[in-house]
Amino acid sequence: MAYAAFRSIGAYVPEKILTNDDLSKMVDTSDEWITKRTGIKERHIAAENEFTSDLGVKAAQKALERSGIALEDIDLVVTATISPDYFCMPSTATIIANKLGIKGATAFDITAACTGFIYALSVAKAFIESGMKKNVLIVGAEKLSAITDYTDRGTCILFGDGAGAAVISATDNKEEAIIDVHTGADGEYADLLMTPNGGTGSAHDSLDAEAGTCFMQMKGNETFKVAVRTLTKDVKEILEDNNIKSEDIKHFIPHQANLRIIKAVGEALKMREDQVVITVEKYGNTSGASIPMAINDLYESGALEKGEIMLLDAFGGGLTWGSALVPFAPLK
């Protein structure tokens, strides 16, 4: 039987940095207020001519270089994004594949908001274990600045741009295998976090009138409560299903949405501080790019070693959620 192994990681963030002090000149806020409520100090912002696919390509190049797998052997590209280069088509995955020089491979996008990378991981695992594919490139890439309303202090303080990528490949060594992935969704809570316009679910009387509602909108307090409850429940279930105790997890890597959410979930799960990976202070919420960017920081710091188990956990618009138990299994 073929198993799916997490071979490599890569990430990229744009050069421009938007600090809390910068935002205080744009909306009624302050560094103290933002830091206290979110833990975020700064976020990266893509250039006007820098697209989501460009961010994804740079992250993917690092992941591919580190993977030990030839470019021509990649047979599936999956991109998780809510800020694609184009509305509906072509998919950002096809653009990333083309820019990388990957020809003929299957390529498509996933729209699962902040849970997108875990959804992509589940797809890669399923394709490999079914025998349909052998080497999968998964990319979480976001240019959220393009869909952020910088007059809305409730959302503009949260989001940033960036990308992360990983190579997942087939192995016959069960010790290397991704242990488990859980995903779920509940559309009953769709209105808590959404971009309400631009699709067939909204009127199209005037493009000018629509423009202002194509930005992300969030009901912050309600989202916080559901997020903490859902993330905690999902992690407990995946640990119980696999007979793993929280203290045995080397790296807990939650979606980097808000430091208060991360701490609340960590405390509910009785995670030690040294287990929890936190990068939200320097990147903000990068949605589908958040988790791979955090894994990359861990890797580049030298703290992620072969065989160590990562526990991934995310929650996003949809509402969607997911968790994964993933050993780091590099080829080189």
N, C-alpha and C positions, 0 to 999 in steps of 0.2 A: 504493500500500500504506500502511496505517496503521501508525504506530510508537507506542510507549509512552514518554511523557516524564515525568520526576520533577519535578513543578511546585512543591511546597511542603512544608514540614515544621513540626511543632508538637509541644510536649511539656508535660507537667504532672507535678509531684510534690506529694504531700501536705505539709502544714505541719510535722507532727511529725517530729523528727529523733531517731534512736536512735544514740547514739555508742558507740564501743568501751568507754568507761568505764561507760556505762549497762549494757552487756552483762556487764561484769566483775562487776556486782552481782547478776547473774542466774545465771551459770554460771561454772565454773572457767576463767577466761581473763583476758587483759589487753590493753590497747591495744597494747603492744609485740609481743605474740604474734600478734595478729590482723594488725597492720600488716606484720609480717615475712613472714607466710605468705600474705597475700592482697592487700595494698596498700590495703585498705578502711579508712577512718577513720570513716565514718558512713553511714547509710541512712535513707530517709524511710519513715514508717509511716502508712498510711491510718487515719482515724478509724473507730470501730466502725460508724457509720451511713454510711460512704463506701464505695460498692461499686466493683468493677472497671469497670462501665459508666460511673460518674461520672468516674473518672479518664480513661477513654477519650474521653468527651464533651468534657472540658476541653482535652485535647490536640487533638482533631479540630476544635474551634472555632477554635483558632489556625491550624491547617493550612488550613482552609477560608478563613479571612479573608485569609491570605497568598497564596492560590492564584490569585485573579482569576477563579474559576469559581463560578457561582451554585449555591446549595444545591439548587435544583430540577433542576439538570443532573447531579447525582450519580446514577448508575444502578447502582452496585454498592458494597456495604460489606462488607469482609472484616476480621474481627478475629482476631488471633493471641493466644491466652491459654491458660494452664493453670490459671487461677484464675477461672473464669467466675462470673457472678452465680448461676447455677443449674446443677445437675448435669444434663447432657444437653440439657434444653430448658426454656425457649426459649434460643436462642443469644444470647450477649452482643451480637453484631452487630446483631440485630434490636432489642434494647433501646437500643443506642447510636443507631441510625438513628431510632428513635421519639423519643428525647429531643432529637435534633437537629432534628426536624421533617422528616425525609426519609421520604416516603410512596411505597410501591409499588416501591422499588428492591429488587433481589436483595440478600440479606444472609445471611451464614453465618460460622461460626467455623472456625479452623484450630488443630489441636493438634499443634504440632511443637516445643514447649518453647522453648528459647533460639534456635532457628533459625526460629521462627514468622514473624518479620517478613520474612525473605528468602523463605520459602514464600509469604507473602501477596503479596510483590512479584512473584514468578513467576506467580501466578494472575492478578494485575492485568495483567501484560504479555501473557499468553496471551489473556485475554478481549478486550483492546483490539486486539491484532494480528489476531485472528480476525474482528473487526468486530462482535462481539456487544455490546460495551459501549464507551462513550466516555470516561467520567469515573469513576474508581474511588477511593474513600476506603479506605485501609488503616490499620488501627489495631493497635498492639501495646500491650496493657494488662494489668497484673498487680497483684493484691493478694496477694502471696506471703506476707505476714504471717499470712494466714488459714490457710495450709497449712504453716506452719513450726513445728517443735517447739522451743520456747524452753528446753527442758532438754537439747537435743542441741547441744553446742558445735561439733560438726563441720559443722552446717548453719546454725544460727541466726545465726552471724557473717557469713554470706554474702549473705543475701537482703534485698531491699527492695521497696518499692512505687512504682509510677509508670506513666506512659503516654506513648507517642509516636505520632504520626499523620502520614501523608503523602497528598497528592493526586497520582494518576497519571492523565494524560489523553492522548488521541489527538493525534498530530501527523503532518504529512506531511513534516516536516523531519528527515531522517535524522541530522543533526548533533546534534539534541536527544535522540535515542532512547537508551533503556536498551540498552547494548551486549550484555550477556549475563547470564544467571542460571543458576547450577548448583545443583542440590539432590540430596540422596541420603539414604539411611537404611540401617541394619542392625540388625534386631531381635535379633540374636544377643547384643548387649550391653545389652539392655533393663534388666537388673537393676542396672546400674551407677548409674543415676539414675532414680528412680521414686517415685510415690505408690502403694504396693502394695495399698491397699484401696479399697472403695467401688464397685467395678465387678463384672461377672459373673465375673471371673477369680479372685475370692476368695470364701471362705465368708461367709455372712450369718447366723451363729448368734446373734449378739448385737450390737446397735448400739453398746452401751457398750464391748464388746470391740474393735469395729472402729475406734472414734474415734481411738485412739492411733496407728493405722497408716494414717490418712488424711493424715499429714504427709509431706513430701518426705523421702526417704532417699537417701543417696549413698555410694558407695565412692570416697572421695576420691583415693587414690593411683592406682587403676586408671583413673579418669576423667581425671585429669591426663595420664597417658601417652597414652591414646587420643586425647584432645583435641588435644594438640600435634601428634601424627603426622597426624591427619586434617585439621586446619585447614591445616597447611603444604602437604600434598599437594593439597588442593582449590584453594588459591590458585595454586599453581604451574601447575595444569592450566588454570584459567580465563585466566591471563595468557598461557600458551603458545597456547591455542586462539585467542586474539584478537591474537596478535603484539604484545603490550604488555610492556614491561620494567618491573620493580618500581620502578626509579628514576624512571619517568615518571608514577607515581601521585602525585597531589597529596595525597590524604587516604586513609589506610588506617584503616578504622573496624571493628575487630573487636568481637565480642560482649564485653561488659564483665563477665567472670566472675571473673577472678582476675589480678592484675597479673603474677604469675609466668608464667601461660599466655600472656598478651599479649606479654610480653618475649621468651619463648622462641620464639614464632611469628615475631615481628618480626625477631629475630636470624637465624632459619633462612632467612627470606626476604630478608635483607640490607636491611631497611628502615631508613632514617634515623630518628632520634628525632623530627624535625620532621614526618615523614610520619604518625606513629602518633597517633591520637586516643585519649586516655585520660580517662575520667570515673569509673572504678570507685571511686576514693577517696571520692567524695561521694555516690554512689548505691548502691554495692554491686551485686549481680547482680539485675537486674530482668527476667530471662528475655526474653520476646518484646518487651518495651518497651526493652530495653537499647540496641540499635542506633539506633532513631529518636531516643531521648533524647540519645545522643551526637551524632548529626547536628544536632539542634536546638541543643545547646550550641555546636557549631562555627558554626552559622548566626548565632546571637545574639551571638557574640563578633565577628562581622564577618569571620571567616576563610574563609567559604565563598562563593565567587564564581561567577557564571554561567559555565557551560561547563567548570568544573573536574570532573575525574573522581574519584568516590568508589569505593573498593574495599571492599566489605562482606564480612564473613566471620563465620560463626557455627557453633556446635556445641552440641547439646543432647540431652536425654533422648529415647530412642527406639530406638537413638541416631539422631539426625538431624544433618545438616550442610548448609551452603550457602554460596555466595559470589555476588557480583554486581558488575558493572562499570556504574556509574551516573553519567552526567553530570548536574550540577545544571542544570535548565532552567526557571527561573521565568518566568512570564508578565509579572510586574511587579517 
